Each structure stands twice: as structure tokens, then as C-alpha cells.
Amino acid sequence: MFAERSIKMPSIKIGQVAPDFSLTDKSGVTYKLSAAKGAYTIVYFYPKDDTPGCTIEAKEFSDALSAFEKLGVSIFGVSGGDDKTKAKFCTKYKLKVSLLSDKDYAVAKAYD
């Protein structure tokens, strides 16, 4: 389902509460991680909108989104950029996954 790649192990340990965040998507809708408390949520980070590797990742998550939703799992991609870059990226590749703007990379840094 997903391309095989080298993955850095996260600083967050299993069972540890993930750092909360509040970020906006391409339409200015705000998502707060703590609002999903108790629900399965995938948060993935990528460096920049519309780059080759990030595009593959976003397309793979978008293609699998309905299967995840059937399991009650939400998916959020987080990167720099703003609502305009997210909107352009989503439109260009018909992405269905929610992409959130971490303009100053503060959330990415909190997740190490």
C-alpha cells in the first residue's frame, strides 16, 4: 500500500500523549489534535508541498483514505507553507487527505 522508505523513529513513545496542536487547512478550518482524543489519528509530517516524495506520500494517503475512515482513523499531513500552498497542492493532485499548515514548523519541532 505504501512505498517502502527509511523512517526515523519518533521521539514520542507508544502510550505517550502526543503534543497537542491547533493548525489550519487549505480552507482556513482549524484542527486541534486534542479534539480527536480517544480516536485513532495518523499525523504525518512532510517538508514542503508539491515536492516529489511529499506528493507520493500525500497521494498514497489520499488513495487509502476511505479504508482508514471505515476503521475510524483520521489522517492529517503537516508541513510548512500556508493555506494557499495547501490549496494549490490539493487541487493539482486531487488530494483528499487533510493537509495542515505549520508555517513556522513549531509543531514539527515539538514532534522532533
Sequence and secondary structure as in RCSB ss.txt:
>XXXX:A:sequence
MFAERSIKMPSIKIGQVAPDFSLTDKSGVTYKLSAAKGAYTIVYFYPKDDTPGCTIEAKEFSDALSAFEKLGVSI
FGVSGGDDKTKAKFCTKYKLKVSLLSDKDYAVAKAYD
>XXXX:A:secstr
          SS TTS     EEE TTS EEEGGGGTTS EEEEE SSTT HHHHHHHHHHHHHHHHHHHTT EE
EEEESS HHHHHHHHHHHT  SEEEE TT HHHHHH 
